[in-house]
Structure formats: structure tokens, C-alpha cells
Amino acid sequence: RLLLTTLTWIVASIVIAGWGLGSLFRSHVEAQFNADLGVHLDQLTAHLVLDGQGRPALSVPLSDPRFNRPFGGLYWQIDRVAGPAMPAIAGALRSRSLWDQVLAVPADVPLDGDIHRHRIGGPQETTLGAIERTVRIDDVQLRLIAAADEALMVEPVARFNGALWLALGVLGLGLALAALWQVVVGLAPLRQLRLALGRVRTGGTRH
């Protein structure tokens, strides 16, 4: 009973610790993922200009090389919002990483400067985390979108969880062996006493 109780507490502690550490790491990765998207969106906003025909353009390319690699997992897109005598254009300007794809972001026009978040489908049947903001230059209203493949967030979490549960499994096995040894050694005097009482009961000894 002592050994069973000890093993039960070890297993429960390992499971709770694994779940807690996994949740903390996942929250950290998600926060970093969203923070990186925010940085890319800020860069996109800072470099946005209009050319001579009133079309969106970038004064300086964005710094991350994944924007230039087809289906590189990191994407940006600029949509033109419909205005007076100005039709809406989805993907009026977009990163080379999108190749011939256009992001289909839900119909949503946040207030100027506000940031909205979405989960959308991406190239090659991927799922993207996306953030957007709307800005106005002169009389042109533009919708700026930065998106990244959620695999960039899911895969590190999966690798960490695999290593975490392996480490906790080894730790649990070590604790279980230590508990077994402790019970065997700790109860050894009682087993000796039981055997001695058995010899008295059967007449093998008088003391």
C-alpha cells in the first residue's frame, strides 16, 4: 500500500508538471509568434507609400528573407478598400512568398490603426495566423495584412513536448525505483520480525 500510494503521487506529479510546463511554453511561443507578426506589420506600415498612379508600394523591402522565398511561411498583402469611384482590390500588392496566391481574409475593416487577428487558409493548404490594420493615405484606404504559417508555432511546441515528456518519463522512472528501494529497505526490519514471530509460533524457538 505504501508503494502504491507513492507511485500514484509520483505519476500525478509528473503529469501535472508536464501539463503545466507544456502550457507555459506554448503560451510563450504563441506570444512570440504574435509579437513577430506585429513587428512585420509595423515594418509594412512604415514603408508603405503611394506611387504616381495612387497604387500602394513599398519604399524599402521588408527585412525578413522569407518574404522573398515562394511559400516561405511568412507573407504580407495590401488590399485596397473600396472608396468613392475606387473599387476594392484584394492583393493589390503582396509579398513574393505568396507567389500567385491571394490571402482570403474575412471581410473586416478595423478602425484606422486598430489591429485585428484572424486564422485563415494559406498557400499549399496551410493554416495561417494573420493580423491586419487599416491605414489611410490621402484619400486611399488600404488594408495591411501580415501572416505566418502556424507550423512555425506548432512545430517548436511539439518538439519541446516530446523532449519534455521523455525527460519527465526518465525522472518518473528514477523516482519509482527510488521509492521501491526505499520501501524494500524501510520495511526489511518488519519482515525480519514477522519471520521471527513465525518461528516462535511454530515452536522453532522460544524467544
SULWO-V446776 format. One record per residue. RES is the residue in one small letter. SS is DSSP state (H for helix, E for strand, C for the rest). NEAR is the number of other ideal C-beta (glycine too) atoms within 12 Angstrom. Layout:
RES:SS:NEAR ; RES:SS:NEAR
//
This chain:
r:C:9 ; l:H:16 ; l:H:20 ; l:H:14 ; t:H:13 ; t:H:23 ; l:H:23 ; t:H:18 ; w:H:18 ; i:H:27 ; v:H:22 ; a:H:16 ; s:H:20 ; i:H:27 ; v:H:19 ; i:H:16 ; a:H:22 ; g:H:26 ; w:H:18 ; g:H:16 ; l:H:23 ; g:H:26 ; s:H:18 ; l:H:18 ; f:H:24 ; r:H:23 ; s:H:16 ; h:H:18 ; v:H:27 ; e:H:23 ; a:H:15 ; q:H:20 ; f:H:34 ; n:H:26 ; a:H:20 ; d:H:26 ; l:H:37 ; g:H:24 ; v:H:22 ; h:H:35 ; l:H:39 ; d:H:23 ; q:H:25 ; l:H:40 ; t:H:32 ; a:H:17 ; h:C:23 ; l:E:31 ; v:E:22 ; l:E:23 ; d:C:15 ; g:C:7 ; q:C:10 ; g:C:20 ; r:C:19 ; p:E:34 ; a:E:21 ; l:E:26 ; s:C:15 ; v:C:12 ; p:C:18 ; l:C:33 ; s:C:19 ; d:C:25 ; p:H:14 ; r:H:25 ; f:H:30 ; n:H:19 ; r:C:17 ; p:C:19 ; f:C:24 ; g:C:27 ; g:C:31 ; l:E:41 ; y:E:46 ; w:E:46 ; q:E:40 ; i:E:42 ; d:E:34 ; r:E:32 ; v:C:31 ; a:C:18 ; g:E:20 ; p:C:9 ; a:C:8 ; m:E:17 ; p:C:12 ; a:C:18 ; i:E:23 ; a:E:24 ; g:E:25 ; a:E:31 ; l:E:31 ; r:E:33 ; s:C:38 ; r:H:25 ; s:H:34 ; l:H:35 ; w:C:20 ; d:C:12 ; q:C:25 ; v:C:24 ; l:C:37 ; a:C:22 ; v:C:36 ; p:C:19 ; a:C:15 ; d:C:22 ; v:C:24 ; p:C:24 ; l:C:14 ; d:E:17 ; g:C:15 ; d:C:17 ; i:C:26 ; h:E:25 ; r:E:26 ; h:E:27 ; r:E:23 ; i:E:29 ; g:E:22 ; g:C:34 ; p:H:30 ; q:H:19 ; e:H:11 ; t:C:28 ; t:E:21 ; l:E:39 ; g:E:38 ; a:E:39 ; i:E:38 ; e:E:39 ; r:E:35 ; t:E:30 ; v:E:33 ; r:E:22 ; i:E:23 ; d:C:13 ; d:C:14 ; v:E:30 ; q:E:29 ; l:E:39 ; r:E:45 ; l:E:48 ; i:E:46 ; a:E:44 ; a:E:45 ; a:E:43 ; d:E:30 ; e:C:28 ; a:H:24 ; l:H:29 ; m:H:31 ; v:H:22 ; e:H:16 ; p:H:22 ; v:H:26 ; a:H:19 ; r:H:18 ; f:H:23 ; n:H:23 ; g:H:17 ; a:H:18 ; l:H:27 ; w:H:21 ; l:H:16 ; a:H:19 ; l:H:26 ; g:H:20 ; v:H:15 ; l:H:21 ; g:H:27 ; l:H:18 ; g:H:16 ; l:H:24 ; a:H:24 ; l:H:18 ; a:H:19 ; a:H:25 ; l:H:20 ; w:H:16 ; q:H:18 ; v:H:21 ; v:H:16 ; v:H:13 ; g:H:16 ; l:C:17 ; a:H:14 ; p:H:12 ; l:H:15 ; r:H:15 ; q:H:12 ; l:H:13 ; r:H:14 ; l:H:16 ; a:H:17 ; l:H:15 ; g:H:14 ; r:H:15 ; v:H:14 ; r:H:12 ; t:C:11 ; g:C:8 ; g:C:12 ; t:C:12 ; r:C:9 ; h:C:7
//
